[in-house]
Amino acid sequence: MPKTPDIKTLHIKTFGCQMNEYDSERMAEALEGLGYALVEEAADADLVILNTCHIREKAAEKVYSELGRMRLNKERRKREGRDTLIAVAGCVAQAEGAEIMARAPAVDIVVGPQSYHRLADLVTEATTTGHGLVATEFSAEDKFAHLPQRPQGKRQVSAFVTVQEGCDKFCTFCVVPYTRGAEFSRPVSEIVAEVERLAGRGAREITLLGQNVNAYHGVGPDGRTWTLARLLRRLAQIPQIDRLRFTTSHPLDMDDELIALFGDEKKLMPYLHLPFQAGSDRILKAMNRRHTIAEYEAVIARVRAARPDIALSTDIIVGFPGETDEDFAATLALAARARFAQAFTFKYSARLGTPAASREQQVPEQVKRERLYALQSLIEDQRRAFDRAMVGRRLDVLFEGRGRKPGQIAGRSPYLQAVHVEGLEGLIGQIAAVDILAASPNSLTGVIKSGFEWHEPVQAAV
Ligand code: SF4
């Protein structure tokens, strides 16, 4: 590809989880140094990055069909005299590696999640040489330490910060240990500095991210290993930060210190995402989850003892190989007992290279669909009941942006529910007490408590 010194526009299409969203933000920041600015449309972009996810069904096929569209766009732009670089990032990039280059020659760069700190160099090299580049090694280098600092100026009321990556647990259905590698925890000082920078540009809420976030074991400033609870306590000392959350956790790593924090630390929001995946011990064993149903329920009982109003969320897979009607009935029964405020439910689908993929006794698709439907109906009833129980209550809402309708602003309750009120945009970035009047299927509506005082932002002199 000829040298194109005027490359300036960047489009990132992000699939999957919040960790991918965080990675996309960091990639955009890393490319700012090369003069790239984000644009909404891939058709307008000199560099298009697909940040992929391997969790959903047929993930790789979806990426290849997306790349087919990207290739046509690249050819169109070429006819117009403009070059386009295409990069594939994320877990599909890691899993498929050079295969992507072979199947989709329009791709210029394949970059795995551990190599984002090399992205700017890869873009420069691909632009200069026209060679396809693959960077999917698990680098011993800490990518976080090599990514540029997050720039000042962009305001985000609620921000994500990845503190941990990878997983050592090897659940038999999951690709994460293969695509993100072994558990790695960022040092405390690096995380504190990043959160302080985010606070400096208006963040009031921070969600700590990790595939196994409660297994966090980063090096503290004292040279000792810090737990997630200790890290959260340190972050709670940052005055501008009012709310802390973390996701995703494993039941085995819910230690006493972390559970106690839900009762002790006001800034830790009453919301916990704790996957249980399946309701029978037999299936949990086949999944290599390393905990039993009784242990899971004991953890949530302890969490509820520390914080009785906590909103519990979970992940559940139906139709894991060998799952019988009795196993599924046990999943429904556990879901009913646990009273989840929210749950992410999935049909099992095989991931190449994972142990469960080659198991016999795969459950027929129709059975999986029926089980998923039954489970989702139960979860939906629970979610609505949880939301309805908020009507008549006064909740602190952190306003993050405009609402769906003109004159509305939207924010989140402590329990992570979307809340809409009629209000002035000057409230965005503030926390206000809201009297909840109604619960609609996807959000709550309310009115700001009378007498709430806020101050018009100081207008800059023009
Ligand atoms: S603990 Fe989570 S990330 Fe790790 S292997 Fe199991 S499902 Fe995957």
Boltz pocket constraint, residues with backbone or C-beta under 6 A from the ligand:
constraints:
  - pocket:
      binder: B
      contacts: [[A, 166], [A, 167], [A, 168], [A, 169], [A, 170], [A, 171], [A, 174], [A, 175], [A, 176], [A, 177], [A, 211], [A, 212], [A, 250]]
      max_distance: 6.0
